[in-house]
Amino acid sequence: MGNENFVFDKYLISKGLKLTKPRKIILNTVFATHEHFNVDGLYDKIRKKHKDVSRATIYRTIPLLIESGLIKQSLRCLAKDHYEHTYGHSRHLHLICEKCGKIIEIESKEAESILNKLAKKHDFKIREFNIGAKGICNNCKK
């Protein structure tokens, strides 16, 4: 059992819920995915191996994963919410292609430093940030 399983199980217990088989399948699929995902894509991946996990169960499980601190809604692209697992990952920025929906992650210590300076100036403590820039990727420019 990975740390994310332990964290999620502990969170569910605190809410009086259980780590059911469908929830565990969803959690494991999310953490096996090393890219941003939306519910439709996650559903398609899960259904290849597990026909008994419904789209409704995924929709009900996503908020639990967010509340547990394991994933976050990182952006909205092509009219769909996209998520990423954040547990054990560094903070980063997103470059989003408006044409094809490609998402490029960029670690930026400079941007984080600027944000921290601005926060300090306004006596504010940053817990999390989500920065994205929209434009056209190299492939779509051609």
N, C-alpha and C positions, 0 to 999 in steps of 0.2 A: 504494500500500500504506500503510495507516494505521499509526500507532505501535504499536497493539495487535498488528497482524500481525507487525511486526518483533520485538516483545517475545516473542510466542508462538513464532515461528520460532527465535529465539535460545535460548529455553528448551528447545524440542524437540531442537535440535541438541546441547545440553549433555547430554541424556538418550539420545542416539543414535537419536532418532526423526526423522521427517520431517513437514513440514506438508503432509499429503495433501489432496486435493480435498475429501473429506468433513469433515475437521477445519477447513479454511478456511471452508467453508459454515457450519459450526456457529459458529465464531468470529465471522464476519460477521453472522450472524443474531442472536447474543447482543448484539453491539454496535449493531445496528440497533434493538434492543428497549430502550426507555427506561423500563422498568418491571421489577418483580420478575418472575421467571419460574420455572416448574418444568419438569421434563423432558417431561412430557406436552404442555404448551403449546408448548414449543420444538419438539418433534417435529411437532406439528400445523402450525406455521408453516413449518417446513422442507419438509415433505411436499407443500405446495401447489406448490412450484416444483421440488423435487429429490426424485424418487421413489427414488433410489439411496442415500439416507442412512438407515440403520437406527436404531431406538431403542437397540439395543445399542452402536452407535458413539457415540451421544450420551452414554450412560451411561459409556462408557470415556473420553470426551473431557472431561467435566465435571471429574474430579479433576486432569487435566492443566492445565486453565484455572485451577483453584484454586491448584495448586502453583506456577504461573507468576506468581501475584499479580494476575491480570487480573479474576477474579471471586471472590466468596465466598458461602458458604452463609449467608444473612442471617437466615433464620427458618424455622420449621416451622409451617405453617398448614393447617388442614383436612386433616391427616394426610399432607401432602406437604412435602418440602423445597423451599424457594424460594431462588433465587439472584439476585444482582445484580452487574452489572459495577462494579468499584470503581476501576479504572484511570482516573485523571483526575477522580475525583469526590470531593467533600468528605464528611466523616463526618457521620452523621445518626442520628436515632432513628426508630423505627417505631411507629405506632399501628395495631393489627390488630383488625379487626372479627371477633368470634367467630361471628357469624351468617352473614355473606356472604363473608368472607375478604378484604375490601378492605384494602389496605395504604396508609397515609398516611405519607409521609416528612416529617420535620421536622428542619431544622437547628437545633441548640441549642448555642450557645456557652456558655450558662449551665451546662448539664449537663456539657459537656466541661471547663469550668473546675472544677466541683465534683469530677469524677473525677480531674483532675490534682492538685488539692489533697490529696485522699485518698491518691493514689498517692505523692505527695511525703512525706506524713506517715509512710507505711509503707516508704519508700525503695524504691519500685517504679516502673519505667518502663513506661508504657502504650504498646504498639505499635499496638493496635487495640481497639476496643470495639464491642459489639453490644447495644443496649438496645431492648427492645420492650415495649409496654404493650398488654394485651388488654382489649377492652371492646366496646361496641356503637356503630356509626357512626350518624350523624344519620338517614340513610335508613332503617336498620333499626329505629330507635327509634319511627318513625312508625307 
